[in-house]
Amino acid sequence: MKVQLGELDSQEVIFQRAIQFREKVMLNNNLSLKHKAILQLIEGYEGLITVEEIKKNCSDGVSSISSGLKELEELEVIEKIRMKDEQTGKWLPTKYKIKLYKTSYDK
């Protein structure tokens, strides 16, 4: 069951996301501990996170984090989100989101 915000009350959405995350991430034998840790950080940031935000929360370097994110992209577990600042037209830092379920950032 994929949950979209607004379909259920917020407590039920949180519960459903936790169940989906446990089943599809934490109990997935195809993901390494590194992958699971990165996904847990993404989930902790409510679905969108930058490399720099991940870096603030661990001792790994940017190249290690970036390689883990690239591996997760290849496994089709996460996707990149690129947005421009509406006022300046400049690209904002790339963010990553879990593709397992819909979030409020999906259109």
MMTF fields as JSON, N, C-alpha, C and O atoms, coordinates in Angstrom:
{
  "mmtfVersion": "1.0.0",
  "mmtfProducer": "UNKNOWN",
  "numBonds": 427,
  "numAtoms": 428,
  "numGroups": 107,
  "numChains": 1,
  "numModels": 1,
  "chainsPerModel": [1],
  "groupsPerChain": [107],
  "chainIdList": ["A"],
  "bondAtomList": [4, 2, 8, 6, 12, 10, 16, 14, 20, 18, 24, 22, 28, 26, 32, 30, 36, 34, 40, 38, 44, 42, 48, 46, 52, 50, 56, 54, 60, 58, 64, 62, 68, 66, 72, 70, 76, 74, 80, 78, 84, 82, 88, 86, 92, 90, 96, 94, 100, 98, 104, 102, 108, 106, 112, 110, 116, 114, 120, 118, 124, 122, 128, 126, 132, 130, 136, 134, 140, 138, 144, 142, 148, 146, 152, 150, 156, 154, 160, 158, 164, 162, 168, 166, 172, 170, 176, 174, 180, 178, 184, 182, 188, 186, 192, 190, 196, 194, 200, 198, 204, 202, 208, 206, 212, 210, 216, 214, 220, 218, 224, 222, 228, 226, 232, 230, 236, 234, 240, 238, 244, 242, 248, 246, 252, 250, 256, 254, 260, 258, 264, 262, 268, 266, 272, 270, 276, 274, 280, 278, 284, 282, 288, 286, 292, 290, 296, 294, 300, 298, 304, 302, 308, 306, 312, 310, 316, 314, 320, 318, 324, 322, 328, 326, 332, 330, 336, 334, 340, 338, 344, 342, 348, 346, 352, 350, 356, 354, 360, 358, 364, 362, 368, 366, 372, 370, 376, 374, 380, 378, 384, 382, 388, 386, 392, 390, 396, 394, 400, 398, 404, 402, 408, 406, 412, 410, 416, 414, 420, 418, 424, 422],
  "bondOrderList": [1, 1, 1, 1, 1, 1, 1, 1, 1, 1, 1, 1, 1, 1, 1, 1, 1, 1, 1, 1, 1, 1, 1, 1, 1, 1, 1, 1, 1, 1, 1, 1, 1, 1, 1, 1, 1, 1, 1, 1, 1, 1, 1, 1, 1, 1, 1, 1, 1, 1, 1, 1, 1, 1, 1, 1, 1, 1, 1, 1, 1, 1, 1, 1, 1, 1, 1, 1, 1, 1, 1, 1, 1, 1, 1, 1, 1, 1, 1, 1, 1, 1, 1, 1, 1, 1, 1, 1, 1, 1, 1, 1, 1, 1, 1, 1, 1, 1, 1, 1, 1, 1, 1, 1, 1, 1],
  "groupList": [{"groupName": "MET", "atomNameList": ["N", "CA", "C", "O"], "elementList": ["N", "C", "C", "O"], "formalChargeList": [0, 0, 0, 0], "bondAtomList": [1, 0, 2, 1, 3, 2], "bondOrderList": [1, 1, 2], "singleLetterCode": "M", "chemCompType": "L-PEPTIDE LINKING"}, {"groupName": "LYS", "atomNameList": ["N", "CA", "C", "O"], "elementList": ["N", "C", "C", "O"], "formalChargeList": [0, 0, 0, 0], "bondAtomList": [1, 0, 2, 1, 3, 2], "bondOrderList": [1, 1, 2], "singleLetterCode": "K", "chemCompType": "L-PEPTIDE LINKING"}, {"groupName": "VAL", "atomNameList": ["N", "CA", "C", "O"], "elementList": ["N", "C", "C", "O"], "formalChargeList": [0, 0, 0, 0], "bondAtomList": [1, 0, 2, 1, 3, 2], "bondOrderList": [1, 1, 2], "singleLetterCode": "V", "chemCompType": "L-PEPTIDE LINKING"}, {"groupName": "GLN", "atomNameList": ["N", "CA", "C", "O"], "elementList": ["N", "C", "C", "O"], "formalChargeList": [0, 0, 0, 0], "bondAtomList": [1, 0, 2, 1, 3, 2], "bondOrderList": [1, 1, 2], "singleLetterCode": "Q", "chemCompType": "L-PEPTIDE LINKING"}, {"groupName": "LEU", "atomNameList": ["N", "CA", "C", "O"], "elementList": ["N", "C", "C", "O"], "formalChargeList": [0, 0, 0, 0], "bondAtomList": [1, 0, 2, 1, 3, 2], "bondOrderList": [1, 1, 2], "singleLetterCode": "L", "chemCompType": "L-PEPTIDE LINKING"}, {"groupName": "GLY", "atomNameList": ["N", "CA", "C", "O"], "elementList": ["N", "C", "C", "O"], "formalChargeList": [0, 0, 0, 0], "bondAtomList": [1, 0, 2, 1, 3, 2], "bondOrderList": [1, 1, 2], "singleLetterCode": "G", "chemCompType": "PEPTIDE LINKING"}, {"groupName": "GLU", "atomNameList": ["N", "CA", "C", "O"], "elementList": ["N", "C", "C", "O"], "formalChargeList": [0, 0, 0, 0], "bondAtomList": [1, 0, 2, 1, 3, 2], "bondOrderList": [1, 1, 2], "singleLetterCode": "E", "chemCompType": "L-PEPTIDE LINKING"}, {"groupName": "ASP", "atomNameList": ["N", "CA", "C", "O"], "elementList": ["N", "C", "C", "O"], "formalChargeList": [0, 0, 0, 0], "bondAtomList": [1, 0, 2, 1, 3, 2], "bondOrderList": [1, 1, 2], "singleLetterCode": "D", "chemCompType": "L-PEPTIDE LINKING"}, {"groupName": "SER", "atomNameList": ["N", "CA", "C", "O"], "elementList": ["N", "C", "C", "O"], "formalChargeList": [0, 0, 0, 0], "bondAtomList": [1, 0, 2, 1, 3, 2], "bondOrderList": [1, 1, 2], "singleLetterCode": "S", "chemCompType": "L-PEPTIDE LINKING"}, {"groupName": "ILE", "atomNameList": ["N", "CA", "C", "O"], "elementList": ["N", "C", "C", "O"], "formalChargeList": [0, 0, 0, 0], "bondAtomList": [1, 0, 2, 1, 3, 2], "bondOrderList": [1, 1, 2], "singleLetterCode": "I", "chemCompType": "L-PEPTIDE LINKING"}, {"groupName": "PHE", "atomNameList": ["N", "CA", "C", "O"], "elementList": ["N", "C", "C", "O"], "formalChargeList": [0, 0, 0, 0], "bondAtomList": [1, 0, 2, 1, 3, 2], "bondOrderList": [1, 1, 2], "singleLetterCode": "F", "chemCompType": "L-PEPTIDE LINKING"}, {"groupName": "ARG", "atomNameList": ["N", "CA", "C", "O"], "elementList": ["N", "C", "C", "O"], "formalChargeList": [0, 0, 0, 0], "bondAtomList": [1, 0, 2, 1, 3, 2], "bondOrderList": [1, 1, 2], "singleLetterCode": "R", "chemCompType": "L-PEPTIDE LINKING"}, {"groupName": "ALA", "atomNameList": ["N", "CA", "C", "O"], "elementList": ["N", "C", "C", "O"], "formalChargeList": [0, 0, 0, 0], "bondAtomList": [1, 0, 2, 1, 3, 2], "bondOrderList": [1, 1, 2], "singleLetterCode": "A", "chemCompType": "L-PEPTIDE LINKING"}, {"groupName": "ASN", "atomNameList": ["N", "CA", "C", "O"], "elementList": ["N", "C", "C", "O"], "formalChargeList": [0, 0, 0, 0], "bondAtomList": [1, 0, 2, 1, 3, 2], "bondOrderList": [1, 1, 2], "singleLetterCode": "N", "chemCompType": "L-PEPTIDE LINKING"}, {"groupName": "HIS", "atomNameList": ["N", "CA", "C", "O"], "elementList": ["N", "C", "C", "O"], "formalChargeList": [0, 0, 0, 0], "bondAtomList": [1, 0, 2, 1, 3, 2], "bondOrderList": [1, 1, 2], "singleLetterCode": "H", "chemCompType": "L-PEPTIDE LINKING"}, {"groupName": "TYR", "atomNameList": ["N", "CA", "C", "O"], "elementList": ["N", "C", "C", "O"], "formalChargeList": [0, 0, 0, 0], "bondAtomList": [1, 0, 2, 1, 3, 2], "bondOrderList": [1, 1, 2], "singleLetterCode": "Y", "chemCompType": "L-PEPTIDE LINKING"}, {"groupName": "THR", "atomNameList": ["N", "CA", "C", "O"], "elementList": ["N", "C", "C", "O"], "formalChargeList": [0, 0, 0, 0], "bondAtomList": [1, 0, 2, 1, 3, 2], "bondOrderList": [1, 1, 2], "singleLetterCode": "T", "chemCompType": "L-PEPTIDE LINKING"}, {"groupName": "CYS", "atomNameList": ["N", "CA", "C", "O"], "elementList": ["N", "C", "C", "O"], "formalChargeList": [0, 0, 0, 0], "bondAtomList": [1, 0, 2, 1, 3, 2], "bondOrderList": [1, 1, 2], "singleLetterCode": "C", "chemCompType": "L-PEPTIDE LINKING"}, {"groupName": "TRP", "atomNameList": ["N", "CA", "C", "O"], "elementList": ["N", "C", "C", "O"], "formalChargeList": [0, 0, 0, 0], "bondAtomList": [1, 0, 2, 1, 3, 2], "bondOrderList": [1, 1, 2], "singleLetterCode": "W", "chemCompType": "L-PEPTIDE LINKING"}, {"groupName": "PRO", "atomNameList": ["N", "CA", "C", "O"], "elementList": ["N", "C", "C", "O"], "formalChargeList": [0, 0, 0, 0], "bondAtomList": [1, 0, 2, 1, 3, 2], "bondOrderList": [1, 1, 2], "singleLetterCode": "P", "chemCompType": "L-PEPTIDE LINKING"}],
  "groupTypeList": [0, 1, 2, 3, 4, 5, 6, 4, 7, 8, 3, 6, 2, 9, 10, 3, 11, 12, 9, 3, 10, 11, 6, 1, 2, 0, 4, 13, 13, 13, 4, 8, 4, 1, 14, 1, 12, 9, 4, 3, 4, 9, 6, 5, 15, 6, 5, 4, 9, 16, 2, 6, 6, 9, 1, 1, 13, 17, 8, 7, 5, 2, 8, 8, 9, 8, 8, 5, 4, 1, 6, 4, 6, 6, 4, 6, 2, 9, 6, 1, 9, 11, 0, 1, 7, 6, 3, 16, 5, 1, 18, 4, 19, 16, 1, 15, 1, 9, 1, 4, 15, 1, 16, 8, 15, 7, 1],
  "groupIdList": [1, 2, 3, 4, 5, 6, 7, 8, 9, 10, 11, 12, 13, 14, 15, 16, 17, 18, 19, 20, 21, 22, 23, 24, 25, 26, 27, 28, 29, 30, 31, 32, 33, 34, 35, 36, 37, 38, 39, 40, 41, 42, 43, 44, 45, 46, 47, 48, 49, 50, 51, 52, 53, 54, 55, 56, 57, 58, 59, 60, 61, 62, 63, 64, 65, 66, 67, 68, 69, 70, 71, 72, 73, 74, 75, 76, 77, 78, 79, 80, 81, 82, 83, 84, 85, 86, 87, 88, 89, 90, 91, 92, 93, 94, 95, 96, 97, 98, 99, 100, 101, 102, 103, 104, 105, 106, 107],
  "secStructList": [7, 7, 7, 7, 5, 6, 6, 5, 7, 2, 2, 2, 2, 2, 2, 2, 2, 2, 2, 2, 2, 0, 0, 0, 0, 0, 6, 7, 6, 6, 1, 7, 2, 2, 2, 2, 2, 2, 2, 2, 2, 2, 2, 2, 6, 6, 6, 7, 5, 7, 2, 2, 2, 2, 2, 6, 6, 1, 1, 7, 7, 2, 2, 2, 2, 2, 2, 2, 2, 2, 2, 2, 2, 2, 6, 6, 1, 3, 3, 3, 3, 7, 7, 5, 7, 6, 6, 6, 7, 7, 5, 7, 7, 7, 3, 3, 3, 3, 7, 1, 1, 7, 7, 6, 6, 7, 7],
  "xCoordList": [0.848, 0.0, 0.89, 1.718, 0.737, 1.466, 0.585, -0.598, 1.17, 0.432, 0.802, 1.983, -0.185, 0.038, -0.45, -1.511, 0.345, -0.086, -1.414, -1.63, -2.281, -3.598, -4.648, -5.836, -4.226, -5.187, -5.649, -6.806, -4.729, -5.015, -4.606, -3.892, -5.061, -4.61, -3.107, -2.555, -2.447, -0.989, -0.405, 0.651, -1.035, -0.522, -0.55, 0.38, -1.599, -1.702, -0.652, -0.079, -0.393, 0.639, 1.998, 2.758, 2.308, 3.58, 3.704, 4.762, 2.648, 2.655, 2.879, 3.702, 2.161, 2.3, 3.7, 4.271, 4.257, 5.624, 6.624, 7.562, 6.437, 7.351, 7.295, 8.328, 6.112, 5.964, 6.642, 7.391, 6.378, 6.993, 8.511, 9.214, 9.018, 10.464, 11.085, 12.123, 10.462, 10.98, 11.007, 12.019, 9.91, 9.811, 10.73, 11.392, 10.772, 11.479, 12.938, 13.713, 13.314, 14.697, 15.38, 16.333, 14.902, 15.617, 15.654, 16.608, 14.665, 14.646, 15.072, 14.885, 15.637, 16.075, 17.516, 18.432, 17.717, 19.047, 19.945, 21.144, 19.418, 20.218, 20.896, 21.734, 20.544, 21.129, 22.186, 21.985, 23.309, 24.375, 24.006, 23.042, 24.794, 24.578, 24.791, 24.092, 25.751, 25.99, 24.741, 24.334, 24.131, 22.917, 21.789, 21.081, 21.632, 20.552, 20.748, 19.781, 22.001, 22.279, 21.943, 21.34, 22.334, 22.016, 20.502, 19.982, 19.804, 18.342, 17.691, 16.696, 18.236, 17.695, 17.868, 16.972, 19.007, 19.211, 18.24, 17.681, 18.039, 17.078, 15.697, 15.002, 15.307, 13.992, 13.892, 12.839, 14.982, 14.999, 14.841, 14.371, 15.228, 15.069, 13.755, 13.627, 12.799, 11.453, 11.467, 10.666, 12.393, 12.32, 13.256, 13.487, 13.81, 14.738, 15.988, 15.904, 17.167, 18.422, 19.519, 19.498, 20.466, 21.614, 22.816, 22.81, 23.846, 25.086, 25.668, 26.131, 25.644, 26.196, 25.434, 26.041, 24.118, 23.34, 23.701, 23.756, 23.946, 24.381, 25.754, 25.995, 26.65, 28.021, 28.04, 28.882, 27.126, 27.06, 26.751, 27.029, 26.175, 25.695, 26.543, 26.128, 27.729, 28.569, 30.028, 30.338, 30.921, 32.347, 32.832, 33.989, 31.981, 32.374, 32.613, 32.056, 33.444, 33.709, 32.656, 31.819, 32.72, 31.755, 31.815, 30.773, 33.014, 33.117, 32.482, 31.846, 32.637, 32.009, 30.487, 29.781, 29.996, 28.551, 28.007, 26.974, 28.702, 28.26, 28.226, 27.313, 29.207, 29.201, 28.031, 27.406, 27.743, 26.579, 25.276, 24.389, 25.157, 23.949, 23.83, 22.735, 24.958, 24.939, 24.503, 23.721, 24.999, 24.604, 23.11, 22.437, 22.591, 21.156, 20.326, 19.226, 20.841, 20.153, 20.102, 19.066, 21.232, 21.299, 20.349, 19.804, 20.155, 19.206, 17.76, 16.824, 17.589, 16.286, 15.539, 14.318, 16.3, 15.716, 15.534, 14.604, 16.438, 16.34, 16.391, 16.74, 16.037, 16.17, 16.647, 16.44, 17.295, 17.767, 16.622, 15.787, 16.596, 15.634, 16.448, 17.23, 16.268, 16.966, 15.935, 14.951, 16.16, 15.24, 16.036, 17.198, 15.387, 15.988, 15.339, 14.155, 16.148, 15.63, 14.759, 15.238, 13.515, 12.582, 12.989, 12.714, 13.63, 14.0, 15.29, 15.372, 16.3, 17.6, 17.794, 18.624, 17.031, 17.196, 18.383, 18.667, 19.085, 20.243, 19.78, 18.768, 20.565, 20.268, 20.555, 21.584, 19.646, 19.835, 20.621, 20.697, 21.204, 21.921, 21.013, 19.829, 21.587, 20.837, 20.367, 21.128, 19.114, 18.564, 18.213, 18.022, 18.133, 17.807, 16.569, 16.352, 15.749, 14.521, 14.332, 14.737, 13.721, 13.421, 12.257, 11.263, 12.381, 11.344, 10.325, 9.472, 10.397, 9.548, 8.085, 7.206, 7.828, 6.455, 6.331, 7.332, 5.128, 4.865, 5.118, 4.892, 5.588, 5.763, 5.068, 4.534, 5.09, 4.461, 5.205, 4.677, 6.426, 7.21, 6.824, 7.189, 6.081, 5.649, 4.501, 3.677, 4.466, 3.38, 2.333, 1.34],
  "yCoordList": [-1.182, 0.0, 1.24, 1.4, 2.101, 3.364, 4.426, 4.546, 5.181, 6.199, 7.564, 7.877, 8.367, 9.754, 10.629, 10.391, 11.651, 12.55, 13.171, 13.514, 13.313, 13.867, 12.779, 13.04, 11.553, 10.457, 9.975, 9.599, 9.992, 9.516, 10.601, 11.537, 10.471, 11.462, 11.308, 10.242, 12.334, 12.366, 11.233, 10.707, 10.846, 9.748, 8.445, 7.643, 8.23, 7.015, 7.024, 5.979, 8.179, 8.291, 7.946, 7.182, 8.494, 8.217, 6.724, 6.134, 6.121, 4.688, 3.87, 2.954, 4.186, 3.446, 3.602, 2.636, 4.809, 5.029, 4.221, 3.657, 4.156, 3.384, 1.903, 1.235, 1.393, -0.008, -0.241, -1.204, 0.646, 0.506, 0.594, -0.177, 1.517, 1.693, 0.436, -0.032, -0.1, -1.326, -2.47, -3.16, -2.685, -3.805, -3.647, -4.602, -2.454, -2.258, -1.839, -1.938, -1.377, -0.935, -1.798, -2.518, -1.727, -2.353, -3.882, -4.498, -4.496, -5.954, -6.402, -7.566, -5.503, -5.807, -6.304, -5.535, -7.583, -8.187, -7.73, -8.005, -7.047, -6.563, -5.228, -4.774, -4.598, -3.305, -3.484, -4.233, -2.794, -2.846, -1.967, -1.202, -2.094, -1.222, 0.234, 1.112, 0.505, 1.875, 2.423, 3.556, 1.616, 2.041, 2.303, 3.306, 1.393, 1.536, 2.783, 3.465, 3.077, 4.277, 5.538, 6.465, 5.574, 6.741, 6.898, 8.006, 5.815, 5.869, 6.307, 7.031, 5.881, 6.295, 7.794, 8.452, 8.354, 9.802, 10.541, 11.569, 10.024, 10.661, 10.665, 11.681, 9.546, 9.436, 10.394, 10.988, 10.546, 11.452, 12.914, 13.725, 13.252, 14.615, 14.761, 15.63, 13.921, 13.96, 13.856, 14.486, 13.047, 12.692, 13.405, 12.895, 14.54, 15.238, 15.624, 16.183, 15.323, 15.632, 15.887, 15.313, 16.736, 17.004, 16.208, 15.706, 16.102, 15.444, 16.137, 15.474, 17.46, 18.212, 17.933, 17.877, 17.757, 17.44, 16.048, 15.827, 15.111, 13.776, 13.876, 13.27, 14.642, 14.796, 15.319, 14.905, 16.217, 16.768, 15.698, 15.884, 14.574, 13.554, 12.287, 11.285, 12.31, 11.125, 11.507, 12.658, 10.533, 10.803, 10.505, 10.782, 9.95, 9.642, 10.919, 11.971, 10.813, 11.944, 12.067, 11.184, 13.178, 13.448, 12.375, 11.969, 11.906, 10.898, 9.581, 8.92, 9.186, 7.966, 8.089, 7.17, 9.234, 9.479, 9.5, 8.893, 10.197, 10.296, 8.933, 8.649, 8.083, 6.751, 5.92, 5.173, 6.057, 5.359, 5.832, 5.027, 7.146, 7.694, 7.216, 6.898, 7.166, 6.694, 5.231, 4.858, 4.409, 3.002, 2.871, 2.043, 3.684, 3.643, 4.116, 3.61, 5.083, 5.51, 4.365, 4.113, 3.672, 2.546, 1.423, 0.728, 1.248, 0.251, 0.753, 0.023, 1.998, 2.654, 2.76, 2.619, 3.011, 3.19, 4.671, 5.06, 5.507, 6.954, 7.64, 7.03, 8.913, 9.711, 11.108, 11.594, 11.744, 13.116, 14.082, 13.862, 15.132, 16.216, 17.482, 17.902, 18.08, 19.323, 20.431, 20.305, 21.517, 22.65, 23.938, 24.038, 24.907, 26.233, 27.195, 27.088, 28.139, 29.221, 30.082, 30.575, 30.268, 31.013, 32.469, 33.059, 33.043, 34.457, 34.674, 35.589, 33.835, 34.049, 33.212, 33.543, 32.128, 31.228, 30.291, 29.512, 30.352, 29.487, 28.132, 28.019, 27.095, 25.759, 25.678, 26.16, 25.073, 24.802, 23.492, 22.723, 23.227, 21.958, 20.766, 20.769, 19.754, 18.543, 17.877, 17.742, 17.464, 16.738, 15.334, 15.086, 14.438, 13.043, 12.655, 13.103, 11.808, 11.361, 9.879, 9.332, 9.235, 7.811, 7.616, 8.339, 6.642, 6.393, 5.337, 4.944, 4.882, 3.775, 4.141, 3.287, 5.394, 5.819, 7.289, 7.996, 7.736, 9.132, 10.014, 9.603, 11.227, 12.191, 13.484, 13.607, 14.434, 15.712, 16.469, 17.439, 16.034, 16.694, 16.206, 16.83, 15.082, 14.568, 15.405, 15.922, 15.524, 16.296, 15.371, 15.829],
  "zCoordList": [0.0, 0.0, 0.0, 0.897, -0.97, -1.002, -0.365, -0.684, 0.525, 1.266, 0.724, 0.572, 0.436, 0.058, 1.197, 1.774, 1.511, 2.565, 2.182, 1.02, 3.127, 2.852, 2.714, 2.904, 2.384, 2.264, 3.633, 3.816, 4.586, 5.935, 6.915, 6.557, 8.151, 9.131, 9.348, 9.075, 9.827, 9.892, 10.739, 10.387, 11.816, 12.637, 11.853, 11.947, 11.087, 10.278, 9.165, 8.857, 8.56, 7.529, 8.126, 7.53, 9.285, 9.948, 10.234, 10.012, 10.716, 11.015, 9.753, 9.75, 8.684, 7.429, 6.845, 6.339, 6.91, 6.41, 7.216, 6.653, 8.521, 9.374, 9.015, 8.977, 8.755, 8.355, 7.011, 6.848, 6.039, 4.72, 4.811, 4.159, 5.606, 5.742, 6.344, 5.876, 7.36, 7.994, 7.003, 6.885, 6.286, 5.353, 4.144, 3.737, 3.575, 2.311, 2.464, 1.513, 3.642, 3.85, 4.911, 4.611, 6.124, 7.23, 7.127, 7.603, 6.533, 6.379, 4.984, 4.628, 4.197, 2.833, 2.872, 3.162, 2.582, 2.63, 1.493, 1.525, 0.495, -0.63, -0.331, -1.11, 0.783, 1.143, 2.225, 3.181, 2.072, 3.076, 4.271, 4.227, 5.334, 6.493, 6.119, 6.626, 5.237, 4.761, 4.083, 4.342, 3.21, 2.515, 3.505, 3.408, 4.452, 5.435, 6.299, 6.641, 6.65, 7.455, 6.673, 7.213, 5.397, 4.563, 4.449, 4.577, 4.215, 4.089, 5.399, 5.382, 6.515, 7.815, 8.0, 8.529, 7.573, 7.647, 6.734, 7.118, 5.533, 4.622, 5.259, 5.241, 5.811, 6.459, 7.637, 7.87, 8.379, 9.531, 9.138, 9.936, 7.923, 7.419, 6.652, 5.789, 6.966, 6.383, 4.871, 4.18, 4.367, 2.95, 2.012, 0.916, 2.355, 1.465, 2.23, 3.324, 1.651, 2.33, 1.303, 0.214, 1.643, 0.783, 1.295, 2.419, 0.452, 0.862, 2.091, 3.018, 2.099, 3.237, 4.53, 5.6, 4.448, 5.652, 6.171, 7.38, 5.249, 5.665, 6.322, 7.366, 5.707, 6.207, 7.644, 8.441, 7.975, 9.335, 10.378, 11.563, 9.937, 10.864, 10.89, 11.473, 10.265, 10.281, 10.063, 9.757, 10.224, 10.06, 8.646, 8.33, 7.79, 6.41, 5.625, 5.938, 4.607, 3.736, 2.647, 2.461, 1.938, 0.863, -0.218, -0.733, -0.573, -1.643, -1.222, -2.043, 0.035, 0.529, 0.522, 0.108, 0.985, 1.0, -0.422, -0.707, -1.311, -2.707, -3.376, -4.15, -3.091, -3.697, -3.178, -3.93, -1.885, -1.328, -1.939, -2.222, -2.145, -2.775, -4.218, -4.681, -4.928, -6.316, -6.386, -7.261, -5.478, -5.423, -5.155, -5.769, -4.243, -3.941, -5.126, -5.353, -5.886, -7.11, -8.115, -8.73, -8.277, -9.217, -8.817, -9.674, -7.512, -7.012, -7.089, -6.761, -7.523, -7.663, -6.333, -6.279, -5.259, -3.933, -3.637, -2.931, -4.186, -4.0, -5.356, -6.367, -5.358, -6.574, -6.217, -5.105, -7.198, -7.028, -7.28, -8.157, -6.516, -6.713, -6.967, -6.114, -8.12, -8.476, -8.578, -9.307, -7.849, -7.873, -8.067, -7.673, -8.676, -8.837, -7.859, -7.542, -7.387, -6.579, -7.489, -8.51, -7.142, -8.0, -8.188, -9.234, -7.206, -7.294, -8.081, -8.901, -7.833, -8.48, -9.735, -10.582, -9.859, -10.997, -10.852, -11.761, -9.72, -9.492, -8.971, -8.28, -9.329, -8.837, -7.345, -6.871, -6.621, -5.202, -5.064, -6.022, -3.895, -3.723, -4.026, -3.689, -4.665, -4.991, -3.71, -2.752, -3.703, -2.559, -3.028, -4.218, -2.083, -2.373, -1.606, -0.48, -2.231, -1.585, -1.801, -2.828, -0.839, -0.922, -1.882, -1.816, -2.772, -3.77, -3.331, -4.126, -2.106, -1.679, -1.508, -1.631, -1.229, -1.0, -1.347, -1.462, -1.511, -1.844, -0.625, 0.513, -0.881, 0.197, -0.209, -1.311, 0.702, 0.408, -0.698, -1.241, -1.035, -2.083, -3.472, -4.469, -3.553, -4.856, -5.396, -4.642, -6.694, -7.321, -7.869, -8.434]
}
